Amino acid sequence: MELNLKKPICFFDLETTGVNVASDRIVEISILKVFPNGNKESHTWRVNPEMPIPPVVSAIHGITDEMVANEPTFKELAPKVFQLIKDSDLGGFNSNRFDIPLLAEEMLRADIDFDMKKALSVDVQTIFHKMEKRTLEAAYKFYCDKNLDNAHSAEADTMATYEVLKAQLSKYEELENDINFLADFSSHREFADFAGFIGYNKDGEEVFNFGKHKGTLVEEVLDKEPGYFGWLLNADFPLYTKKVLTRVKLRKLNTKQ
């Protein structure tokens, strides 16, 4: 079964220096762009993360410092990546919780105004876990009856993720072949930022999801405690979280004028 698309969707996978969205970096990125007419475009890049890759991480994905020493930095690659994905929805395996947040951080560090307001995201892992609760390798075997060779290679994982989603649509009648439906089905909760520090209340207003102001309107806190906003911007929060906070603050200031 082919995907029913109204716009392109980019399936992508990252190999990184670790799992901290705010501080770790990309060492490999693979993107498979699927167009509504069924055409596909694929790109894979190794990336110099400008920081050491811990040996324990290299043991997982097989990428060492020496292998990326002469590769471009993400800031150098960012314009190409952005051109590829800017008109597309995004798909991946655990992408809502890790790949998209980390990609957003890298884009913002490269001074590219990355925003998901006009894009949907389909997390194939979430669909899989809701239906079968397994790993990507098991999903590939279960849905496609294939062994996933070169697991933890960004390109192999990306292609497997794309094939698994198509097989899921064929297997489950309750899944609609519609990116809006799949994005909604594969989301865990609705957050204003990627990392989940800022959520929405029942009225669609931004609220803090952590700390002493958990459950309180962001606008209310920024209005009553302006120093808290400064602390958040200087603390070790993801850049995209800070971007959302700044957007809320500017919106609040504009409504007062």
GINORSUL-V314570 format. One record per pair of residues at least 24 apart in sequence whose C-alpha atoms are under 6 Angstrom apart, sorted by the first residue. I is the first residue (numbers start at 1). J is the second residue. D is the distance in Angstrom with one decimal. If there is no record, write none. Layout:
i->I j->J d->D
i->I j->J d->D
This chain:
i->1 j->166 d->5.8
i->1 j->170 d->6.0
i->4 j->177 d->5.4
i->4 j->178 d->5.8
i->5 j->36 d->4.8
i->7 j->36 d->5.9
i->8 j->34 d->5.5
i->8 j->35 d->4.4
i->8 j->36 d->5.9
i->8 j->88 d->4.8
i->9 j->33 d->5.8
i->9 j->34 d->5.4
i->9 j->88 d->4.9
i->9 j->89 d->4.5
i->9 j->90 d->5.4
i->10 j->90 d->4.8
i->10 j->91 d->5.9
i->11 j->90 d->5.8
i->11 j->91 d->4.4
i->11 j->92 d->5.3
i->12 j->92 d->5.6
i->12 j->158 d->5.6
i->13 j->154 d->5.3
i->13 j->158 d->5.5
i->14 j->154 d->5.8
i->17 j->53 d->5.1
i->21 j->102 d->5.0
i->22 j->238 d->4.8
i->25 j->49 d->5.5
i->30 j->154 d->5.5
i->30 j->155 d->5.3
i->47 j->71 d->5.4
i->47 j->72 d->5.6
i->47 j->73 d->5.4
i->48 j->72 d->5.7
i->48 j->73 d->4.7
i->61 j->152 d->5.1
i->75 j->110 d->4.7
i->89 j->119 d->4.8
i->89 j->120 d->4.9
i->89 j->121 d->5.9
i->90 j->121 d->4.7
i->91 j->121 d->5.6
i->91 j->122 d->4.6
i->91 j->123 d->5.8
i->92 j->123 d->5.3
i->92 j->124 d->6.0
i->93 j->123 d->5.6
i->93 j->124 d->5.1
i->93 j->125 d->4.7
i->94 j->123 d->5.9
i->94 j->125 d->5.3
i->95 j->123 d->5.7
i->101 j->194 d->5.3
i->105 j->239 d->5.9
i->120 j->183 d->6.0
i->121 j->183 d->5.1
i->122 j->182 d->5.8
i->122 j->183 d->4.3
i->122 j->186 d->5.9
i->123 j->186 d->5.2
i->126 j->186 d->5.0
i->127 j->186 d->5.3
i->140 j->164 d->6.0
i->143 j->167 d->5.7
i->193 j->241 d->5.4
